[in-house]
Amino acid sequence: MAQISKFDINPATGRQYGINPATGVQDDNYWAQVVEPGLKSMGYNIPGFTFDYGQAEAEAREKLRPYYEQKLRDAQGDVERAKRLIEEDYAIGKRYAQEDTTTELAADTQLAKQETQVATEGLNKRGLLFGEIPTAGQSAAPYSQFAQMSELNPLAEKQSQRKMAIERALARQEEVAGLTRKRGIEEQNIQFPRQEQAILEEKEQKVQEQFVPQAYERARARYDATYGESQRQAVERPVETMNYLKELGWA
């Protein structure tokens, strides 16, 4: 025998539906228009069970809102912290590289002085450093063309290239560090929207699969507790009542 309390809610309308015996299909209006009036005529006031899915979802989202807002703030904080660490690593790496380069350039400058001194002393010992005898007003004779072309100019070129190599190494190191920094920040900017979407999806999943079904069960339990005895009495009425209910398709 079909029990009135077993009729379900149509999720599309939030109303309890019945099976119209005339059509054999679900009819959201059947309970309100046929069943309730029939039961009231027998002295029972048993409204159909209704459940507002929209309100249940809104209440669930509001209940979950503080937790997931904090979760989003934590995720955003993690992203900002990651960006800050990237910036700090970049700044520290850049400072260390510049300090190392300054040290290398200072050492290279000292080496260049020593190289030049050794070269000029060697040329001087061989009598090749100066080209002319000093004239009036000159403190020393100029370097000879041979000394400049054969040793001093090539040495100066080598020293210049060596210095440029040190500076170029610093520039490349800074370029790589800058690219690493840029990519790291871009990755964080890409990851956060994904984290945000995952958190929002998790929240909605809890709404639909946990909170709303639980709210439905609580509402149904309250309804059955309130009207269950009346329903039981209605379906256990004498034969006349049972025949009436059969005509309505309820027994």
Secondary structure, DSSP 8 states (H G I E B T S, - for coil): ---GGG--EETTTTEE-EEETTTTEEETTHIIIIIHHHHHHTT---------HHHHHHHHHHHHHHHHHHHHHHHHHHHHHHHHHHHHHHHHHHHHHHHHHHHHHHHHHHHHHHHHHHHHHHHHHTT-SB-S---TT-SS--B-HHHIIIIIHHHHHHHHHHHHHHHHHHHHHHHHHHHHHHHHHHHHHHHHHHHHHHHHHHHHHHIIIIIHHHHHHHHHHHHHHHHHHHHHHHHTS-HHHHHHHHHTT--
